[in-house]
Amino acid sequence: MHTPSGDVQIVEESVLLLNMTFLLLVGAICSIIFKKLKMPTIIGYLVTGIILANYWVGESTDTETIVTLLSDLGLVLLMFCIGMELNLKKLRKAGIFALVVVLIQVPLMIVGGYLFGLLLGFSSLQAIFFGAIISGSSTAVVTTVLKGQDKISKDDVETIVIVTVVEDIAQVLILSMASPLLVGTVMSVDSIIWMLAIIIAFMIISMAVGLMFVPRILDWLGHKMPEEVLLVASLGMCFGMAFVSVAIGMSMAIGAFMMGIIVSQSKTKIIIERDVTPMKDIFMAMFFISIGLEISASDLLANIGMVFAIFLIYAFLKTFSVFIAYFIGDKPLKLSFLSSISLVAMGEFAFIIAKAALDADVVSQSFYTSVIGAALVSMILLPIISKNGEEIYDFIDHHAPKIVHKTVHRMEDIRDDKYAKIALSSKTTISKFKRGLTLAYFELLVVFALEFIFYVFTDSMTRIIFENTSLSYYNCYIIVLFLNFLILLLPLYEIIKNIKFVEKVMVDIERRAEAIGKGNLKRRQIRVFQEFIKVNTWLVVFFADFIFLMIVPNNVEFWDHFLVMLGGSLVVLAIYFYKYWIRS
């Protein structure tokens, strides 16, 4: 005879067992089908969720609670394992190139996604998240697909996998920086700066303290204790870091990822990874099934146009940005193309960021459904695209318009010539050249970040000035634009200064090449570079600042832009006059 509490226990156990039966068996069947079709098992899990969400009458609040709990476990274990894939020793070999690729292509993806998002009718905030969502590739899918083909060498495949891992790091940072926007669009600049400071401090402290103690503790446990103790301890640290991450207002995925990186430096990493993988596989299946459970087949069909629009935008931006990054990295055209199309599978973070935005009511259900649908399309098509990569490249190479074909190969010749001449220089010259380019690039990112902040918060700052002064709203708007102009002057000055330095190094390299009979630039061309170097830096800075002022959308009349520039010029002249005349 059962007590009432016993009856409840029986019902709960029945619900749990019934749910686990349906989730795992249907998931296994779908995965087997897609595996036979030579497609990633992740697609099978997503389709499982879609099927159960639309046709399983047993779905209830209890079901949702169980799946949510299991999917959270899956997310933590998935990010923990992705973090363990980041071998810092291996990263030092191919990591620099992978870092260059990510530093070039991720900003291009975010900016491109933002612009295309606006064209699709998204709000500014939705467009920001759209750019963040499409900025990465799936480590799991890309790795699975590339392991089953022989179009690219093993070393190049490893480089591509490292690129996806570095993309994961970039998207962790993107998710962290975008977290404040999930609670609304009216956060103050101080709140965002404080949030970023907490994020940076958390990552630095966790990495420093973690790398100092955790690998040693795990190595000791691996040597002295049974393997199950090692597994329990490592998972305890993983969930502990995830808890700390949530406690300070970030995603649990970030903490789990960070602990994965730390654990990867332990000698026991192989044992931990081996023991965690079966658990990760089960709960990861739950994570992707939970994503599918939120998709209605009717909604997916109703948004089919948006699904393919997002996929085409993602495929174009990913292929273009990675190709550009590989090209700049001095890789052959064919390898650049094959590597770029090998990354056209939307990453796991697309689901994580999209889900976070959906939960915060930043994006609609149709937006979320379209993103998941586009991710499904990308995962389904990647094996086909990758398998026929060489044929696609040959077709483009033979059928591209002559002017395009000639221009691309001409650019390749110029690039190869420049790299060959740089290689003839001393290590000091090469180091200075790379340093100048790197600084100019990061300073340019700072400029774009500042412009983005002003674009988002111009109205808020204008309102603050208007409420605390007797000026008209339009004049307050001009003041904010004026502050924008002034703040951009310093980073733009550093950019122009570094560009001039790089040009000077290039002129010296050309002269040395000419001295040994390998120069191919005409004296007139060298003279153009020299004249640019001589141009007053501040003149170029003011011109560049004015261009930024004109192209970033604002509500100021055309001629008032010149007024803002004139005011900025007077301020700089006043500072110059005070510094070099009055103080001296």
C-alpha positions in Angstrom: 0.0 0.0 0.0 1.5 3.3 -1.1 1.3 6.5 0.8 0.4 9.8 -1.1 4.0 10.8 -1.1 4.9 7.4 -2.5 2.3 7.8 -5.3 3.8 11.2 -6.3 7.2 9.5 -6.4 5.9 6.8 -8.7 4.4 9.4 -11.0 7.6 11.4 -11.1 9.7 8.3 -11.8 7.2 7.3 -14.6 7.5 10.7 -16.2 11.3 10.7 -16.0 11.6 7.1 -17.4 9.0 7.8 -20.2 10.8 11.0 -21.2 14.2 9.4 -21.2 12.9 6.5 -23.2 11.4 8.6 -25.9 14.3 11.2 -26.0 17.1 8.6 -26.2 15.4 6.0 -28.5 14.0 8.6 -31.0 17.3 10.4 -30.8 19.2 7.2 -31.6 17.0 6.3 -34.5 17.3 9.8 -36.0 21.0 9.8 -35.5 21.4 6.4 -37.2 19.4 7.6 -40.2 21.5 10.8 -40.6 24.7 8.9 -40.0 23.7 6.6 -42.9 23.2 9.7 -45.0 26.8 10.7 -44.0 25.6 13.7 -42.0 26.5 14.8 -38.5 24.6 13.2 -35.6 23.8 16.7 -34.3 21.3 17.0 -37.1 19.6 13.9 -35.9 19.3 15.3 -32.3 17.8 18.6 -33.6 15.3 16.7 -35.8 14.5 14.5 -32.8 13.5 17.6 -30.9 11.4 18.9 -33.8 9.6 15.6 -34.2 8.9 15.2 -30.4 7.8 18.8 -30.1 5.2 18.5 -32.9 4.0 14.9 -32.6 4.6 13.7 -29.0 1.3 14.1 -27.1 3.0 13.2 -23.9 4.9 16.5 -23.7 4.1 18.4 -20.5 5.5 20.9 -18.0 7.3 18.0 -16.3 8.8 17.1 -19.7 10.0 20.6 -20.3 11.5 20.8 -16.8 13.4 17.5 -17.3 14.7 18.4 -20.7 15.8 21.9 -19.5 17.7 20.4 -16.6 19.4 17.7 -18.9 20.1 20.3 -21.6 21.8 22.6 -19.0 24.0 19.7 -18.0 24.7 19.0 -21.7 25.7 22.6 -22.3 28.1 22.6 -19.4 29.7 19.3 -20.4 29.9 20.4 -24.1 31.7 23.6 -23.3 34.0 21.8 -20.8 35.0 19.3 -23.6 35.4 22.1 -26.2 37.7 23.9 -23.7 39.8 20.7 -23.2 40.3 20.5 -27.0 42.3 23.7 -26.7 45.9 22.4 -26.3 48.0 25.5 -25.5 51.2 23.7 -26.6 49.7 22.8 -30.0 48.1 26.2 -30.2 51.5 27.8 -30.2 52.4 26.1 -33.5 49.4 26.8 -35.6 47.7 29.1 -33.2 49.2 32.4 -34.4 47.9 31.9 -37.9 44.5 30.7 -36.5 44.4 33.8 -34.3 45.1 36.0 -37.4 42.3 34.3 -39.3 39.8 34.8 -36.4 40.9 38.4 -35.8 40.2 39.2 -39.5 37.1 37.1 -40.2 35.1 37.5 -37.0 34.9 41.3 -37.1 34.0 41.0 -40.8 31.3 38.5 -39.9 29.9 40.7 -37.1 29.9 43.9 -39.2 28.5 42.1 -42.3 25.8 40.3 -40.1 24.9 43.7 -38.6 24.5 45.3 -42.0 22.6 42.4 -43.6 20.5 42.2 -40.4 19.4 45.8 -40.9 18.6 45.0 -44.6 16.4 42.1 -43.4 14.4 44.5 -41.3 15.9 43.6 -37.8 16.3 46.3 -35.2 19.8 47.5 -34.3 19.9 45.2 -31.2 18.6 42.2 -33.2 21.2 42.9 -36.0 24.0 43.0 -33.4 23.0 39.5 -32.1 22.5 38.3 -35.7 26.2 39.2 -36.4 27.3 37.5 -33.1 25.2 34.4 -33.9 26.7 33.8 -37.4 30.3 34.7 -36.4 31.4 31.1 -35.6 31.6 27.6 -37.0 30.7 24.3 -35.4 33.8 22.6 -34.1 32.0 19.2 -33.8 30.5 19.3 -37.3 33.6 20.7 -39.1 35.8 18.1 -37.3 33.5 15.3 -38.2 33.2 16.3 -41.9 36.9 17.0 -42.4 38.0 13.7 -40.9 36.0 11.9 -43.5 37.6 13.5 -46.6 41.0 13.8 -48.1 40.8 17.0 -50.1 43.0 18.9 -47.5 46.2 17.8 -45.9 46.2 16.6 -42.2 48.1 19.7 -41.1 45.7 22.1 -42.9 42.8 20.2 -41.3 44.3 20.6 -37.9 44.7 24.3 -38.6 41.0 24.6 -39.6 40.0 22.8 -36.3 42.2 25.2 -34.3 40.5 28.1 -36.1 37.1 26.8 -34.9 38.4 26.5 -31.4 39.7 30.1 -31.4 36.3 31.1 -32.9 34.8 29.5 -29.8 37.0 31.7 -27.6 36.0 34.7 -29.6 32.3 33.9 -29.3 32.7 33.4 -25.5 34.0 37.0 -25.4 31.2 38.1 -27.7 28.6 36.4 -25.5 30.1 38.0 -22.4 30.2 41.5 -23.9 26.6 41.1 -25.3 25.3 39.9 -22.0 24.4 43.4 -20.7 22.3 44.0 -23.8 20.1 41.0 -22.9 18.6 42.8 -20.0 17.5 45.8 -22.1 18.7 48.5 -24.3 18.9 51.3 -21.7 21.9 50.2 -19.7 24.4 53.0 -18.9 27.9 53.1 -20.4 29.2 52.8 -16.8 27.3 49.5 -16.3 28.7 48.0 -19.5 32.3 49.1 -18.6 31.8 47.6 -15.1 30.5 44.4 -16.6 33.4 44.1 -19.0 35.8 44.8 -16.2 34.2 41.9 -14.2 34.4 39.6 -17.2 38.1 40.4 -17.9 39.0 40.1 -14.2 37.1 36.8 -14.0 38.9 35.3 -17.0 42.4 36.6 -15.9 42.1 35.4 -12.3 40.5 32.0 -13.2 43.2 31.3 -15.8 46.1 32.5 -13.6 44.9 30.7 -10.4 43.5 27.7 -12.3 46.7 27.0 -14.3 48.7 27.4 -11.2 46.9 24.8 -9.1 44.3 22.7 -11.0 46.6 20.7 -13.3 48.9 19.9 -10.3 45.9 18.7 -8.2 44.5 16.6 -11.1 48.0 15.1 -11.8 48.3 14.2 -8.1 44.8 12.6 -8.1 45.6 10.7 -11.3 48.8 9.3 -9.7 47.5 8.5 -6.2 43.7 7.9 -6.6 41.4 5.7 -8.7 40.2 7.1 -12.0 36.7 7.6 -10.8 37.9 10.0 -8.1 39.8 12.0 -10.8 36.6 12.2 -12.9 34.4 13.3 -10.0 37.0 16.0 -9.0 37.3 17.4 -12.5 33.6 17.5 -13.0 33.2 19.1 -9.6 35.6 21.9 -10.7 33.8 22.2 -14.0 30.4 22.8 -12.3 32.0 24.9 -9.6 33.4 27.3 -12.2 30.1 27.3 -14.1 28.4 28.3 -10.8 30.8 31.2 -10.2 30.3 32.3 -13.8 26.5 32.4 -13.2 26.9 34.1 -9.8 28.7 37.1 -11.4 26.1 37.4 -14.1 27.6 35.5 -17.0 26.6 32.3 -18.9 27.4 29.0 -17.3 28.9 28.0 -20.6 31.7 30.5 -20.1 32.8 29.1 -16.7 32.7 25.5 -18.0 34.7 26.5 -21.1 37.4 28.2 -18.9 37.7 25.2 -16.7 38.1 23.0 -19.8 41.0 25.1 -21.0 42.6 24.8 -17.5 42.1 21.0 -17.3 43.6 20.6 -20.8 47.0 21.5 -19.3 46.9 18.5 -17.0 48.8 15.3 -17.8 45.5 13.4 -16.9 43.6 15.3 -19.6 43.4 12.1 -21.8 41.9 10.1 -19.0 39.4 12.8 -18.0 38.4 13.4 -21.6 37.9 9.6 -22.2 35.7 9.3 -19.1 33.7 12.5 -19.7 33.0 11.9 -23.4 30.2 9.3 -22.9 28.4 11.6 -20.4 29.0 14.5 -22.7 27.5 12.6 -25.7 24.3 11.8 -23.8 23.7 15.2 -22.3 24.9 17.0 -25.4 22.2 15.1 -27.3 19.7 16.4 -24.7 21.0 20.0 -25.3 20.4 19.8 -29.1 17.1 17.9 -28.6 16.0 20.7 -26.3 16.7 23.2 -29.1 14.7 21.2 -31.5 11.8 21.0 -29.0 11.3 24.7 -29.3 10.8 24.6 -33.0 7.5 24.2 -34.6 7.4 22.5 -37.9 4.7 24.9 -39.1 6.8 27.9 -37.9 9.8 26.5 -39.7 7.9 26.2 -43.0 6.3 29.6 -42.4 9.8 31.1 -42.1 11.5 29.0 -44.8 12.3 32.1 -46.8 14.1 33.7 -43.9 15.8 30.4 -43.1 17.5 30.3 -46.6 18.2 34.0 -46.5 20.1 33.7 -43.2 22.0 30.6 -44.6 23.0 32.4 -47.8 24.2 35.4 -45.8 26.1 33.2 -43.5 27.7 31.1 -46.2 28.7 34.2 -48.2 30.1 36.1 -45.3 31.9 33.1 -43.9 33.5 32.0 -47.2 34.5 35.6 -48.1 35.9 36.5 -44.7 37.9 33.3 -44.2 39.2 33.5 -47.8 40.4 37.0 -47.2 42.0 36.0 -43.9 43.8 33.0 -45.5 44.8 35.2 -48.5 46.4 37.8 -46.2 48.1 34.9 -44.4 49.9 34.0 -47.6 48.1 30.8 -48.3 47.5 29.6 -51.9 44.2 30.6 -53.5 42.9 27.0 -53.7 43.7 26.2 -50.1 42.1 29.5 -49.0 38.9 28.6 -50.9 38.8 25.0 -49.7 39.4 26.1 -46.1 36.8 28.8 -46.2 34.0 26.5 -47.5 35.0 23.9 -44.9 33.9 26.2 -42.2 30.4 26.9 -43.5 28.6 25.1 -40.6 27.0 27.4 -38.0 28.5 26.8 -34.6 27.1 25.5 -31.4 27.4 29.1 -30.0 24.8 30.1 -32.6 22.3 28.1 -30.6 23.6 29.3 -27.3 23.6 33.0 -28.2 20.2 32.7 -30.0 18.7 30.9 -27.0 20.0 33.6 -24.6 18.6 36.3 -26.8 15.2 34.5 -27.1 15.0 34.0 -23.3 15.6 37.7 -22.8 12.9 38.6 -25.4 15.5 40.4 -27.5 14.6 38.3 -30.6 11.3 36.7 -31.6 10.4 33.1 -31.9 10.4 33.3 -35.7 13.9 34.8 -35.6 15.1 32.0 -33.4 13.4 29.4 -35.5 14.9 30.8 -38.7 18.4 30.8 -37.1 18.0 27.1 -36.1 16.7 26.3 -39.5 19.6 28.0 -41.2 22.0 26.1 -38.9 20.4 22.9 -39.9 20.7 23.7 -43.6 24.4 24.6 -43.1 25.1 21.3 -41.3 23.3 19.3 -43.9 25.0 21.0 -46.9 28.6 21.2 -45.4 29.5 17.5 -46.2 28.2 18.0 -49.8 30.0 21.3 -50.3 33.2 20.0 -48.7 33.2 16.8 -50.8 32.9 18.8 -54.0 35.1 21.7 -53.0 37.8 21.1 -55.7 35.1 20.8 -58.4 33.5 24.1 -57.2 36.9 25.9 -57.2 37.8 24.7 -60.7 34.3 25.7 -62.0 34.7 29.2 -60.5 38.3 29.5 -61.7 37.3 28.6 -65.3 34.0 30.4 -65.6 34.7 33.6 -63.5 34.6 36.8 -65.6 38.0 37.6 -67.1 38.4 40.8 -65.2 37.7 39.1 -61.9 40.0 36.2 -62.7 42.8 38.6 -63.8 42.3 40.9 -60.8 42.4 38.1 -58.2 45.5 36.4 -59.7 47.2 39.8 -60.1 46.6 40.5 -56.4 48.1 37.1 -55.6 51.2 37.9 -57.6 51.5 41.3 -55.8 51.1 39.6 -52.4 53.6 36.9 -53.2 56.1 39.6 -54.4 55.6 41.6 -51.2 56.1 38.6 -48.9 59.2 37.5 -50.8 60.7 41.0 -50.4 59.9 41.1 -46.7 61.5 37.7 -46.3 64.8 39.3 -47.6 64.8 41.8 -44.8 66.4 41.5 -41.4 64.5 40.0 -38.5 64.3 43.5 -36.9 62.7 45.0 -40.0 60.2 42.1 -40.2 59.4 42.5 -36.6 58.8 46.2 -36.9 56.6 45.7 -40.0 54.4 43.1 -38.3 54.2 45.2 -35.1 53.1 48.3 -37.2 50.4 46.3 -39.0 49.2 44.7 -35.8 48.9 48.0 -33.9 47.1 49.6 -36.9 44.6 46.7 -37.0 43.8 46.7 -33.3 43.5 50.5 -33.3 41.1 50.3 -36.2 39.0 47.8 -34.2 39.0 50.4 -31.3 37.7 53.0 -33.7 34.9 50.8 -34.9 34.0 49.9 -31.3 33.9 53.6 -30.3 31.7 54.4 -33.3 29.4 51.5 -32.4 29.1 52.8 -28.8 28.3 56.3 -30.0 25.8 55.0 -32.5 24.0 53.0 -29.9 24.1 55.6 -27.1 23.9 58.9 -29.0 20.2 59.4 -28.2 20.8 58.5 -24.5 23.7 60.9 -24.1 21.8 63.6 -26.0 18.9 63.2 -23.7 21.1 63.5 -20.6 22.7 66.8 -21.9 19.2 68.1 -22.9 17.8 67.4 -19.4 20.6 69.2 -17.6 21.0 72.2 -19.9 18.9 74.9 -21.5 20.1 74.0 -25.0 17.8 72.7 -27.7 17.8 69.0 -28.4 19.4 69.5 -31.8 22.3 71.5 -30.3 22.7 68.7 -27.7 22.9 66.2 -30.5 25.7 68.2 -32.2 27.6 68.3 -28.9 27.5 64.5 -28.7 28.7 64.3 -32.3 31.4 66.8 -31.4 32.6 64.6 -28.5 32.5 61.6 -31.0 34.8 63.6 -33.3 37.3 64.5 -30.5 37.4 61.0 -29.0 38.2 59.4 -32.4 41.2 61.8 -33.0 43.7 59.9 -30.8 43.1 56.3 -32.1 43.0 57.6 -35.7 46.3 59.5 -35.1 47.9 56.2 -33.9 46.5 54.3 -36.9 47.8 56.9 -39.5 51.2 57.0 -37.7 51.5 53.2 -37.8 50.4 53.1 -41.5 53.1 55.6 -42.3 55.6 53.6 -40.4 54.6 50.5 -42.4 54.9 52.5 -45.7 58.3 53.6 -44.7 59.4 50.1 -44.0 58.0 49.0 -47.4 59.9 51.8 -49.2 63.1 50.6 -47.5 62.4 47.0 -48.5 61.8 48.1 -52.1 65.0 49.9 -52.2 67.0 46.9 -50.8 65.2 44.7 -53.4 66.1 47.1 -56.1 69.8 47.1 -55.0 70.0 43.3 -55.5 68.0 43.4 -58.8 64.7 42.2 -57.5 62.8 45.5 -57.3 59.9 45.9 -59.6 58.3 49.2 -58.5 58.8 52.2 -60.6 60.5 55.2 -59.0 57.3 57.2 -59.5 55.4 54.6 -57.4 58.0 54.8 -54.6 57.8 58.6 -54.8 54.0 58.4 -54.2 54.6 56.4 -51.0 57.3 58.9 -49.9 54.9 61.8 -50.5 52.2 60.2 -48.4 54.7 59.7 -45.6 55.5 63.4 -45.8 51.9 64.6 -45.6 51.1 66.1 -42.2 49.6 63.3 -40.1 47.0 65.6 -38.5 45.6 66.6 -41.9 45.1 62.9 -42.7 43.6 62.3 -39.3 41.1 65.1 -39.6 40.1 63.9 -43.0 39.6 60.3 -41.8 37.6 61.5 -38.8 35.4 63.6 -41.0 34.7 60.6 -43.2 33.7 58.5 -40.2 31.4 61.4 -39.1 29.7 61.5 -42.5 29.2 57.7 -43.1 27.9 56.8 -39.7 24.1 57.5 -39.7 23.1 60.5 -37.6 20.4 63.3 -37.5 22.7 66.2 -38.2 22.4 68.4 -41.3 25.1 68.0 -44.0 26.8 71.4 -43.4 26.8 71.0 -39.6 29.3 68.2 -40.0 31.8 70.9 -41.2 31.0 72.9 -38.1 31.8 69.9 -35.9 35.1 69.4 -37.7 35.9 73.1 -37.4 35.2 73.0 -33.6 37.4 69.9 -33.2 40.2 71.6 -35.2 40.1 74.6 -32.9 40.3 72.4 -29.8 43.4 70.6 -31.2 45.0 73.9 -32.1 44.3 75.3 -28.6 45.9 72.3 -27.0 48.8 72.5 -29.3 49.2 76.2 -28.6 49.0 75.7 -24.9 51.5 72.8 -24.9 54.2 74.2 -27.1 53.9 77.9 -26.6 52.5 78.9 -23.2 54.0 76.0 -21.2 57.4 76.4 -22.9 
